[in-house]
Amino acid sequence: MFDLTGRTALVTGGSRGLGRAIAIAFARQGADVAINYRGNAEAAEAVTAEITGLGRRSTGSARSTFSSTTPESRATTCSCGWTRTNGTP
């Protein structure tokens, strides 16, 4: 497949179904994964636990925590506290 080591992915709808599968696939390829979900915090916690079990960083955030509906704004607003390996935020 492809190598995502050192990359961070934001997956909307990442707690269930296709979004969950995509989030886990990104983690298996080496990415740290932030997931955004609408309302099922328990499912989101299960996905983040599975991703961290793969040795990757993961966090979940409810949809209502973002002030904008555009993916670009979500990526900017999603404050995970993570730093890239080259030291930039």
C-alpha positions as CSV (number, residue, x, y, z in Angstrom):
1,M,0.0,0.0,0.0
2,F,1.5,3.3,1.0
3,D,3.5,4.7,4.0
4,L,1.9,7.4,6.1
5,T,4.6,7.4,8.8
6,G,5.0,10.9,10.3
7,R,1.7,12.0,8.9
8,T,-1.5,12.9,10.8
9,A,-5.0,12.2,9.5
10,L,-8.3,13.8,10.5
11,V,-11.2,11.4,9.8
12,T,-14.7,12.7,10.1
13,G,-17.3,10.2,11.1
14,G,-14.4,8.0,12.4
15,S,-16.3,6.2,15.2
16,R,-18.3,3.8,13.1
17,G,-18.7,2.2,9.7
18,L,-16.5,3.3,6.8
19,G,-15.0,6.2,8.8
20,R,-13.8,3.7,11.4
21,A,-12.3,1.4,8.8
22,I,-10.5,4.4,7.2
23,A,-9.1,5.6,10.5
24,I,-7.8,2.2,11.4
25,A,-6.3,1.7,7.9
26,F,-4.5,5.0,8.1
27,A,-3.1,4.0,11.5
28,R,-2.0,0.6,10.1
29,Q,-0.1,2.5,7.4
30,G,1.7,4.6,10.1
31,A,-0.4,7.7,10.5
32,D,-1.5,9.3,13.8
33,V,-5.3,9.7,13.6
34,A,-7.7,12.3,15.0
35,I,-11.3,11.3,14.6
36,N,-14.3,13.4,14.6
37,Y,-17.7,11.9,15.6
38,R,-21.3,13.2,15.9
39,G,-22.5,11.6,19.1
40,N,-21.3,8.1,19.9
41,A,-18.4,8.8,22.3
42,E,-18.2,5.1,23.4
43,A,-17.6,4.0,19.8
44,A,-15.0,6.8,19.3
45,E,-13.2,5.7,22.4
46,A,-13.1,2.2,21.1
47,V,-11.6,3.3,17.8
48,T,-9.0,5.5,19.5
49,A,-8.0,2.6,21.8
50,E,-7.6,0.3,18.8
51,I,-5.4,2.8,17.0
52,T,-3.2,3.4,20.1
53,G,-3.0,-0.4,20.4
54,L,-1.3,-0.2,16.9
55,G,1.3,2.1,18.4
56,R,-0.1,5.3,16.9
57,R,-1.4,8.4,18.6
58,S,-5.2,8.9,18.4
59,T,-7.8,11.3,19.8
60,G,-11.5,11.8,19.3
61,S,-13.5,14.9,19.3
62,A,-17.3,15.5,19.1
63,R,-18.5,17.3,16.0
64,S,-19.9,20.1,18.1
65,T,-16.4,21.1,19.3
66,F,-15.6,22.5,15.9
67,S,-16.8,26.0,15.1
68,S,-16.8,25.6,11.4
69,T,-18.1,22.9,9.0
70,T,-15.3,23.1,6.5
71,P,-12.6,20.4,6.6
72,E,-9.9,23.0,6.4
73,S,-11.2,24.8,9.4
74,R,-11.6,21.5,11.3
75,A,-8.0,20.7,10.6
76,T,-6.9,24.1,11.9
77,T,-9.2,24.0,14.9
78,C,-8.4,20.4,15.9
79,S,-6.0,21.1,18.7
80,C,-4.5,17.7,19.6
81,G,-1.4,19.1,21.2
82,W,0.7,17.0,18.8
83,T,3.9,18.1,17.2
84,R,5.4,16.8,14.0
85,T,8.6,15.0,14.1
86,N,10.4,18.0,12.5
87,G,9.3,20.1,15.5
88,T,6.6,22.2,13.7
89,P,3.0,22.3,15.0
